[in-house]
Amino acid sequence: MLEQILAERLREEPPENCTVVMGSTPIIAFGRFRSAKVASVSLNPSWAEFEPVKDNYRFHTLKTLGVESYSNITDKHVNQIVDYCERYFERYYTTGIRKIKKNPLYYKSWFNPMEKMINDIYGVSYLDGSACHLDISQWATNNTWGKLTETQRKAIVGKRDLELLRQQVLNNNYEIILLNGATTSEVFLHQCFNIHNYETVTLQKTTRSKGEKTITKVEGYYIEVNKLLGEKLKKPIKILGWNDYIQKKPTNIEMIKSWVKSTITLPLD
């Protein structure tokens, strides 16, 4: 069922007037989503994912596939797209006179903060396939989420986006899911999985500068589930989220990391 939904999702036309990167294909995952133990989740991919890096592309486009429309995507193309998604953190370009220096292609400024967090807490990594990243919407947009209108936001979070995300969670072996940001947490918990009985905690830290005291607060969300949408899971999943977007507020990462680490003390199986 997951493979069928995945193929249908890749053949879907992008919503109009939502600044979807022209000719881009939906990014169904970043990394080894089938085997990862930990999955982070955010809103939608950045336009930067489709910018060439030293003449290399992180993901396929209609042009690189040699097709004119999404309806022309064949099963072979589906496999090519998924391959780029799964090997996102493994692909590289070479530099130097003898072309022996390997440079990773992945979007380091976005992923490095989360990579450090998950590696420090659980010892997992995007780079070795023990962790992956998923998005609420698989469309990359030229405008960031904050610059999209409410109508545009609703349009890019389509039924097939949510259904693919549901099936990825239900059919894979994730033990921990980390929700990066307030909107991500709300849509994933409420709209995607109809979860409302989670625990909400207030994280707090106090800093002083020139005699001034500043109190910073972040909300955290936590629940462990054995079932989702009435379907029994292969194993329980611990879901944690927070209402900060850590790429925008890196100063709060340590506070969030400390809470996540204290909430889940057991090692991964």
N, C-alpha and C positions, 0 to 999 in steps of 0.2 A: 504493500500500500504506500509506503514512504517513497519508493522509487517512482511509482506512478504519479503521485502528487508532486514530486520534485520535477519530473519531466513536464507536467502540465504547467507548473509555475514558470519554468524557463521559457515556455512558448507564449506566455501571456504578454499582451501589449502593455506598455507603461501607461499610467494615467496621464491625461493631458493637463497642460498648464501647471505642472508641479515641479518644474525645473529638473526633471530626471535627466541625467547625463545622456546626451544624444548617442544612440547606438550601443549603450552599455547593456550588459546582460545582468540579470539579478544575481547578487552575491549570496548564494545559499548557505555559505559558511566560510569561516576563516580557519583553516587547519583541519586536522583529522577528526572531523565531527562524529564519525562512526565508532571510534575507539577511545575517545577522550573520556576521562573520569570527571573532569571539571569543565563547565561551560560558563563563560561570561556572556552577558547579554546587554546590548545597548539599543539605540533607536534605529539608526539606518546608516549605511556606509557613506563615507565622504567622497566627494567628487575627486579628491586627490588620488583615490585608488585607481582611477582610469587615466592618470597622467603618465606618460612614458618616463621610465627611469633608465637613462643611458640607452635609449632605443629598445628597452624591454618593457613589456606590459605585465602588470600584476594579474589582470583578469582579461578574459576574452571579451571582444566586442563583436557586433554583427560583421564589422569589416574584417577582423582577424579570422572569423569563421568562414568568411566568403559567402555570406547570405545577405539578402536584402530586407528580410522581415523576420519577426519572431516566429511566425507560423512556418517558416522554412527550416527551423531548427530540427534536425533529425536526431535519432538515437545516438549516432556517432558524435554529433555536436554536443549533445547532453553529456556524454562521457568526457569530452574535451573540457567543457566548462567545469564539471565536477572535479576533474583532475587538477586544474589550476587552483580551485578552491581548496582542495585537500593538501596540495603542496605549497600553499601560500607562504608558509614560514620556512620552507626548505629550498625554495628557488633563489637564485643569486645571479649577479652579473660579475664579470671579471674586469680587472684593471691592471695597469702596469705594463711595462714594455713586453714582458713575456706572458701577460694575461694570466698570472698565477694567483693574484689576490682576489679572494672571493668576498663579494659585498652582498649582504642580504637585501632582497627586494622589498620586504614587508615595510609597512608604514610605521617606522620606529617611533616617531614623536607621539603617536597615538597609543601604540601597543606597549611600549617600554614601561610606562607607569603601572599598567595592569599586570604585565609580566613579572615585574619585581614583587608586586603584592602577592600574587598567587604562588610564586616561587618561595617567598619568605614564609608564607603561612603553611602551605601544603607540600612544598617540594615538587610541585608539578610545573610544567612549562608548555607554552605554545610551541616552542622550538623542537621538542622531542615527541609531540603528539599526545601527551598526557592531558593537555588542555586544548580547548578550542574556543572560538568566539562565534556567537550568533547574533542576529539582529531582528528587531520587531518587524521592520520592513526591509525587504531585500533590495530595494531600489536605492542607488546612489543619486543624490541630488546636488545641483550646483549651489543652491542655497542651504545654509545650515538649518537645523531644526528650528532654532529660535527665529529665523527669518522667514519660515514658511507660514502661510496663513492657516487658520483653523481648518478651512475647507481643504487646503492642500494636504495638511497633516492627516485628515481623515481619509483622503483619497489614496495616499501612498501606503496606508496600513489597510490593505485590502483583505478580502476573505481568504484568498489563497496564501497571502503572506502569513497570516495567523495560523492557517491550517498546516502549512509546512512547518512552522515553528512548533506547533502542538505535536505533530508526528515525529519530529526530530527528538523531542523530549521523551515521548512515549515509547519510541522504538530503539533508543540507544541506551548506553550504560552510564549515564551521568549520575554521580553520587552527590555532587554539589553544583548548584547554579547560583551565580552571582549577578545581581541586577544593578547595573550602573546608572543611577539617576532616578529622580522622582517620577518622571513620566514613564520611563522603562518599567519601573516597579509597578506602577498603577496599571498599565496596559497588560503586562505579563500576568499579574496576580488576578486582576478583576476581569479584564476583557478576554484574555486568552484562556485562562483556566478556572475562572469563577471561584477564586479563593478569597475569602474575606475574614477568616478566623485566625489570621496570623498575629504574632506578637509584635508590638511596636515599642521601641525603646528610644530614649533620648540620650545621645552621646554628647558629652560636654567637655570642653577644655578652657582653661583660663590662661591668658597671656598678659604680660605687663610690658609696657614700653613708655619710657619717660614719665613714670608714675601713673600712667593711665592703665586701667584694667579692662581687658576685653574678654568677653565670654562668647565663645563660638559653640553653636549647637548644630547637631546633625541628627536626623531621624534614621533609625535602623529598623528593618523589617525581617522577621524570621519565622519560618515554619518548616517542619519536617512532615513529608507526606508519603503515604503508602499507596494512595490512589490519586489519580487525576482524571477528572471528568467521568468518574465512575469506573474507570479502568484500573485494575490492579497493576502495579509497577513490578518490574523485574526485581528491584531492590528499592528501599526507601531513598528519597531524594531530600536533601537539606537545601532550602531556598533562602538566600539572604540578599537583601537589597538595602539601598540607602538613598537619601534624597539629594545627595550631592553628585555632581558630575566630576569625577576625580581628575579628568584631563584639564578642567577649567579651574579646579581648586585643589592643586597638589598639596597645599599646606595641610589639608585635612586627611591625607592618605594614612598617616600614622595612626590617627585616632580611629579611623574606620578599620584599619588592619588589626589594631589591638582588639577591637570589639569582635570582629569576625573570628580571630584566633581564639579568643576566650569562649566564644559561643560554640565552636566546634573543636573539641579537644581530642577527639579520636582520630587516629591516622586513617588514611584511605585504605580500603581493602586491596 
